[in-house]
Amino acid sequence: MFVIRRDRRATSTALGYVLSLGISAILISGLIVAGGGLMESQRDQSARIELQVIGQTVADDLSSAARLADCDSCEVRLRIDVPSRVAGESYLIQVDEIDGSPPAYRYRLTLSTGRSNVAVDVSVRTSVPVAETSVAGGTMIVDYDAGQLEVRND
């Protein structure tokens, strides 16, 4: 005689459902955490690249203004248009003197974001001195005044 057993220990439908939901929740939260970290690093990398390009643009424009201002009676006023935000954040440009010895002055432009703490340094050589300053990203004016270049926000 053949007997069929209907033993259902540890195979409850409700238990299977709860286990499936729990495993799915763990997998989805793991993917969200991993994806969030990836997005954060991509945003920082994007900001770093954008700041590098903006820094080179500002450095080139400062060099051009210095070449134009390299005379006794020259008046120079140059407008620099760069984005006011990188990767969704505002940023600052700090101009610091590295070497103030004529005939070639050397400066470091430090571009830094606030929230993500991304910073990029770009060096520039000029034939005239540049006033040390800090300006926000966006439209800037470079003026030649009193024998030196001055960078300020427009």
Phi and psi in degrees as GROMACS dihedral restraints (atoms count N, CA, C in turn):
[ dihedral_restraints ]
;  ai    aj    ak    al  type     phi  dphi    fc
    3     4     5     6     1  -101.1    20    10
    4     5     6     7     1   126.5    20    10
    6     7     8     9     1  -115.3    20    10
    7     8     9    10     1   129.7    20    10
    9    10    11    12     1  -100.8    20    10
   10    11    12    13     1   125.4    20    10
   12    13    14    15     1   -98.3    20    10
   13    14    15    16     1   136.3    20    10
   15    16    17    18     1  -109.2    20    10
   16    17    18    19     1    69.2    20    10
   18    19    20    21     1   -96.0    20    10
   19    20    21    22     1   116.0    20    10
   21    22    23    24     1  -118.0    20    10
   22    23    24    25     1    33.5    20    10
   24    25    26    27     1   -67.4    20    10
   25    26    27    28     1   136.2    20    10
   27    28    29    30     1    64.1    20    10
   28    29    30    31     1    19.1    20    10
   30    31    32    33     1  -127.5    20    10
   31    32    33    34     1    39.7    20    10
   33    34    35    36     1   -67.6    20    10
   34    35    36    37     1   141.9    20    10
   36    37    38    39     1   -64.0    20    10
   37    38    39    40     1   -41.8    20    10
   39    40    41    42     1   -65.2    20    10
   40    41    42    43     1   -41.0    20    10
   42    43    44    45     1   -64.5    20    10
   43    44    45    46     1   -42.6    20    10
   45    46    47    48     1   -61.4    20    10
   46    47    48    49     1   -40.6    20    10
   48    49    50    51     1   -63.8    20    10
   49    50    51    52     1   -46.2    20    10
   51    52    53    54     1   -64.6    20    10
   52    53    54    55     1   -42.6    20    10
   54    55    56    57     1   -62.7    20    10
   55    56    57    58     1   -42.0    20    10
   57    58    59    60     1   -62.3    20    10
   58    59    60    61     1   -44.1    20    10
   60    61    62    63     1   -63.9    20    10
   61    62    63    64     1   -42.4    20    10
   63    64    65    66     1   -63.4    20    10
   64    65    66    67     1   -46.6    20    10
   66    67    68    69     1   -64.7    20    10
   67    68    69    70     1   -41.7    20    10
   69    70    71    72     1   -62.1    20    10
   70    71    72    73     1   -43.0    20    10
   72    73    74    75     1   -63.0    20    10
   73    74    75    76     1   -41.4    20    10
   75    76    77    78     1   -64.7    20    10
   76    77    78    79     1   -44.8    20    10
   78    79    80    81     1   -64.4    20    10
   79    80    81    82     1   -43.5    20    10
   81    82    83    84     1   -66.5    20    10
   82    83    84    85     1   -42.3    20    10
   84    85    86    87     1   -66.1    20    10
   85    86    87    88     1   -35.8    20    10
   87    88    89    90     1   -62.9    20    10
   88    89    90    91     1   -42.1    20    10
   90    91    92    93     1   -65.4    20    10
   91    92    93    94     1   -39.1    20    10
   93    94    95    96     1   -66.0    20    10
   94    95    96    97     1   -43.3    20    10
   96    97    98    99     1   -64.4    20    10
   97    98    99   100     1   -45.3    20    10
   99   100   101   102     1   -64.6    20    10
  100   101   102   103     1   -42.4    20    10
  102   103   104   105     1   -65.9    20    10
  103   104   105   106     1   -36.7    20    10
  105   106   107   108     1   -64.1    20    10
  106   107   108   109     1   -41.8    20    10
  108   109   110   111     1   -65.0    20    10
  109   110   111   112     1   -38.9    20    10
  111   112   113   114     1   -65.3    20    10
  112   113   114   115     1   -43.2    20    10
  114   115   116   117     1   -63.8    20    10
  115   116   117   118     1   -38.9    20    10
  117   118   119   120     1   -62.7    20    10
  118   119   120   121     1   -45.9    20    10
  120   121   122   123     1   -68.1    20    10
  121   122   123   124     1   -35.5    20    10
  123   124   125   126     1   -65.6    20    10
  124   125   126   127     1   -39.1    20    10
  126   127   128   129     1   -65.2    20    10
  127   128   129   130     1   -43.3    20    10
  129   130   131   132     1   -63.4    20    10
  130   131   132   133     1   -42.7    20    10
  132   133   134   135     1   -63.7    20    10
  133   134   135   136     1   -42.2    20    10
  135   136   137   138     1   -62.6    20    10
  136   137   138   139     1   -44.2    20    10
  138   139   140   141     1   -62.4    20    10
  139   140   141   142     1   -41.4    20    10
  141   142   143   144     1   -62.2    20    10
  142   143   144   145     1   -44.5    20    10
  144   145   146   147     1   -65.8    20    10
  145   146   147   148     1   -44.7    20    10
  147   148   149   150     1   -61.9    20    10
  148   149   150   151     1   -43.0    20    10
  150   151   152   153     1   -63.8    20    10
  151   152   153   154     1   -37.7    20    10
  153   154   155   156     1   -62.6    20    10
  154   155   156   157     1   -45.2    20    10
  156   157   158   159     1   -64.7    20    10
  157   158   159   160     1   -44.6    20    10
  159   160   161   162     1   -64.0    20    10
  160   161   162   163     1   -41.6    20    10
  162   163   164   165     1   -60.6    20    10
  163   164   165   166     1   -42.1    20    10
  165   166   167   168     1   -65.2    20    10
  166   167   168   169     1   -38.6    20    10
  168   169   170   171     1   -62.9    20    10
  169   170   171   172     1   -47.3    20    10
  171   172   173   174     1   -64.8    20    10
  172   173   174   175     1   -41.1    20    10
  174   175   176   177     1   -62.2    20    10
  175   176   177   178     1   -44.2    20    10
  177   178   179   180     1   -62.9    20    10
  178   179   180   181     1   -42.0    20    10
  180   181   182   183     1   -67.9    20    10
  181   182   183   184     1   -35.8    20    10
  183   184   185   186     1   -64.5    20    10
  184   185   186   187     1   -41.9    20    10
  186   187   188   189     1   -62.6    20    10
  187   188   189   190     1   -41.9    20    10
  189   190   191   192     1   -63.3    20    10
  190   191   192   193     1   -44.1    20    10
  192   193   194   195     1   -62.8    20    10
  193   194   195   196     1   -38.2    20    10
  195   196   197   198     1   -65.7    20    10
  196   197   198   199     1   -40.3    20    10
  198   199   200   201     1   -64.0    20    10
  199   200   201   202     1   -40.0    20    10
  201   202   203   204     1   -68.4    20    10
  202   203   204   205     1   -30.8    20    10
  204   205   206   207     1   -91.0    20    10
  205   206   207   208     1     3.8    20    10
  207   208   209   210     1   -82.7    20    10
  208   209   210   211     1    56.5    20    10
  210   211   212   213     1  -152.7    20    10
  211   212   213   214     1   166.5    20    10
  213   214   215   216     1   -71.6    20    10
  214   215   216   217     1   -39.4    20    10
  216   217   218   219     1  -110.2    20    10
  217   218   219   220     1    24.0    20    10
  219   220   221   222     1   -81.5    20    10
  220   221   222   223     1   143.5    20    10
  222   223   224   225     1  -120.4    20    10
  223   224   225   226     1   126.2    20    10
  225   226   227   228     1  -128.5    20    10
  226   227   228   229     1   133.4    20    10
  228   229   230   231     1  -141.5    20    10
  229   230   231   232     1   113.4    20    10
  231   232   233   234     1  -121.3    20    10
  232   233   234   235     1   133.7    20    10
  234   235   236   237     1  -101.0    20    10
  235   236   237   238     1   129.3    20    10
  237   238   239   240     1  -114.5    20    10
  238   239   240   241     1   119.7    20    10
  240   241   242   243     1  -105.9    20    10
  241   242   243   244     1   111.9    20    10
  243   244   245   246     1  -129.3    20    10
  244   245   246   247     1   160.6    20    10
  246   247   248   249     1   -59.2    20    10
  247   248   249   250     1   146.7    20    10
  249   250   251   252     1   -86.4    20    10
  250   251   252   253     1   -12.8    20    10
  252   253   254   255     1  -138.5    20    10
  253   254   255   256     1   145.4    20    10
  255   256   257   258     1  -126.1    20    10
  256   257   258   259     1   132.3    20    10
  258   259   260   261     1    50.1    20    10
  259   260   261   262     1    37.9    20    10
  261   262   263   264     1    80.4    20    10
  262   263   264   265     1     8.7    20    10
  264   265   266   267     1  -125.5    20    10
  265   266   267   268     1   150.9    20    10
  267   268   269   270     1   -78.6    20    10
  268   269   270   271     1   164.4    20    10
  270   271   272   273     1  -147.8    20    10
  271   272   273   274     1   163.8    20    10
  273   274   275   276     1  -118.2    20    10
  274   275   276   277     1   150.9    20    10
  276   277   278   279     1  -118.6    20    10
  277   278   279   280     1   118.2    20    10
  279   280   281   282     1  -105.4    20    10
  280   281   282   283     1   128.1    20    10
  282   283   284   285     1  -105.0    20    10
  283   284   285   286     1   117.1    20    10
  285   286   287   288     1  -124.7    20    10
  286   287   288   289     1   139.9    20    10
  288   289   290   291     1   -78.8    20    10
  289   290   291   292     1   132.6    20    10
  291   292   293   294     1   -99.6    20    10
  292   293   294   295     1   -47.8    20    10
  294   295   296   297     1  -142.8    20    10
  295   296   297   298     1   116.2    20    10
  297   298   299   300     1  -100.8    20    10
  298   299   300   301     1    30.0    20    10
  300   301   302   303     1   -94.2    20    10
  301   302   303   304     1   123.3    20    10
  303   304   305   306     1   -64.9    20    10
  304   305   306   307     1   155.5    20    10
  306   307   308   309     1   -90.0    20    10
  307   308   309   310     1    -9.4    20    10
  309   310   311   312     1  -118.7    20    10
  310   311   312   313     1   111.4    20    10
  312   313   314   315     1   -88.9    20    10
  313   314   315   316     1   140.0    20    10
  315   316   317   318     1  -118.2    20    10
  316   317   318   319     1   136.2    20    10
  318   319   320   321     1  -133.8    20    10
  319   320   321   322     1   153.9    20    10
  321   322   323   324     1  -113.1    20    10
  322   323   324   325     1   126.2    20    10
  324   325   326   327     1   -98.7    20    10
  325   326   327   328     1   119.1    20    10
  327   328   329   330     1  -107.9    20    10
  328   329   330   331     1   115.6    20    10
  330   331   332   333     1  -104.1    20    10
  331   332   333   334     1   124.3    20    10
  333   334   335   336     1  -140.8    20    10
  334   335   336   337     1   141.7    20    10
  336   337   338   339     1   -90.9    20    10
  337   338   339   340     1   162.0    20    10
  339   340   341   342     1   -85.5    20    10
  340   341   342   343     1   -60.4    20    10
  342   343   344   345     1   -73.7    20    10
  343   344   345   346     1   -43.8    20    10
  345   346   347   348     1   -90.7    20    10
  346   347   348   349     1    -2.8    20    10
  348   349   350   351     1    56.6    20    10
  349   350   351   352     1    40.9    20    10
  351   352   353   354     1   -94.3    20    10
  352   353   354   355     1   130.5    20    10
  354   355   356   357     1  -135.2    20    10
  355   356   357   358     1   143.8    20    10
  357   358   359   360     1  -134.7    20    10
  358   359   360   361     1   136.5    20    10
  360   361   362   363     1  -108.4    20    10
  361   362   363   364     1   136.1    20    10
  363   364   365   366     1  -131.7    20    10
  364   365   366   367     1   132.4    20    10
  366   367   368   369     1  -100.1    20    10
  367   368   369   370     1   153.0    20    10
  369   370   371   372     1  -144.6    20    10
  370   371   372   373     1   142.7    20    10
  372   373   374   375     1  -110.3    20    10
  373   374   375   376     1   137.7    20    10
  375   376   377   378     1  -132.9    20    10
  376   377   378   379     1   160.8    20    10
  378   379   380   381     1   -93.0    20    10
  379   380   381   382     1    -8.4    20    10
  381   382   383   384     1  -128.7    20    10
  382   383   384   385     1   155.3    20    10
  384   385   386   387     1   -67.1    20    10
  385   386   387   388     1   153.5    20    10
  387   388   389   390     1  -122.1    20    10
  388   389   390   391     1   132.2    20    10
  390   391   392   393     1   -68.8    20    10
  391   392   393   394     1   135.1    20    10
  393   394   395   396     1   -69.8    20    10
  394   395   396   397     1   133.6    20    10
  396   397   398   399     1  -160.8    20    10
  397   398   399   400     1   174.2    20    10
  399   400   401   402     1  -135.5    20    10
  400   401   402   403     1   128.0    20    10
  402   403   404   405     1  -131.5    20    10
  403   404   405   406     1   154.4    20    10
  405   406   407   408     1   -81.3    20    10
  406   407   408   409     1   154.2    20    10
  408   409   410   411     1   -64.0    20    10
  409   410   411   412     1   156.0    20    10
  411   412   413   414     1   126.6    20    10
  412   413   414   415     1  -150.9    20    10
  414   415   416   417     1   -78.5    20    10
  415   416   417   418     1   129.6    20    10
  417   418   419   420     1  -126.1    20    10
  418   419   420   421     1   155.6    20    10
  420   421   422   423     1  -118.9    20    10
  421   422   423   424     1   133.2    20    10
  423   424   425   426     1  -110.0    20    10
  424   425   426   427     1   117.6    20    10
  426   427   428   429     1  -112.9    20    10
  427   428   429   430     1   142.3    20    10
  429   430   431   432     1   -99.4    20    10
  430   431   432   433     1   112.9    20    10
  432   433   434   435     1  -144.9    20    10
  433   434   435   436     1   134.2    20    10
  435   436   437   438     1    55.5    20    10
  436   437   438   439     1    39.7    20    10
  438   439   440   441     1    80.3    20    10
  439   440   441   442     1     8.6    20    10
  441   442   443   444     1  -145.6    20    10
  442   443   444   445     1   158.2    20    10
  444   445   446   447     1   -84.9    20    10
  445   446   447   448     1   142.8    20    10
  447   448   449   450     1  -130.0    20    10
  448   449   450   451     1   129.2    20    10
  450   451   452   453     1  -103.8    20    10
  451   452   453   454     1   131.4    20    10
  453   454   455   456     1  -147.6    20    10
  454   455   456   457     1   161.7    20    10
  456   457   458   459     1   -74.7    20    10
  457   458   459   460     1   147.8    20    10
